Amino acid sequence: EAGVVQSPRYKIIEKKQPVAFWCNPISGHNTLYWYRQNLGQGPELLIRYENEEAVDDSQLPKDRFSAERLKGVDSTLKIQPAELGDSAVYLCASSPFFEGGGDEQFFGPGTRLTVL
Amino acid sequence: AQRVTQPEKLLSVFKGAPVELKCNYSYSGSPELFWYVQYSRQRLQLLLRHISRESIKGFTADLNKGETSFHLKKPFAQEEDSAMYYCALLTPFGGKSTFGDGTKLTVKP
């Protein structure tokens, strides 16, 4: 079992360029999370999916960020255009169920984004 | 809105000494609390959760609803415990996930 897979692992772009991150969760996990982690801080939730439905995107900056989870499996997070302040590690996590309660989140290795 | 506070960014102890990593939370309902750990060059992983009431790698954590705390404790720290520790809260029905900013634990030989 490879666990949660994310790509790319590192990305360097210039400001105003677009960038996309991809996540493949653990097979059978219905819940998928995208987090942003700034240096010296904890993960900050951007969006949570239950299957293909975005059930919590209240902290997603919708003017420049978008996400999708087609068919309720893989997910893509996009930033367009990127700003200097978007430099961070973007984490994907998946969870086996969510039914009236929470469960363990399994994290991917993250994508480290540097915006120049 | 819920909040998780880890007051210590850095914590250093000697091997064999007791260690306590503090976590305070604010949430009006009954949340689920977790401790996650990130060892050097590894991904975040679950250490323990309050509902299981188990000890993992010698660590325990008790949920104190009166003080809204979920401190992580180990009576005898080991060098391999050196890592980043994050306290996390999950709301029971909305499923909103909130992490603290982490405590970096260093266990000196």
Interface residues (C-beta under 8 A of the other chain):
Chain A: G3 T31 Y33 Y35 G40 Q41 G42 P43 E44 L45 R48 V55 D56 L91 A93 F98 G100 G101 G102 E104 Q105 F106 F107 G108 P109 G110
Chain B: V4 Q6 K9 E32 F34 Y36 R43 L44 Q45 L46 R49 Y86 A88 L90 T91 P92 F93 G94 G95 K96 S97 T98 F99 G100 D101 G102
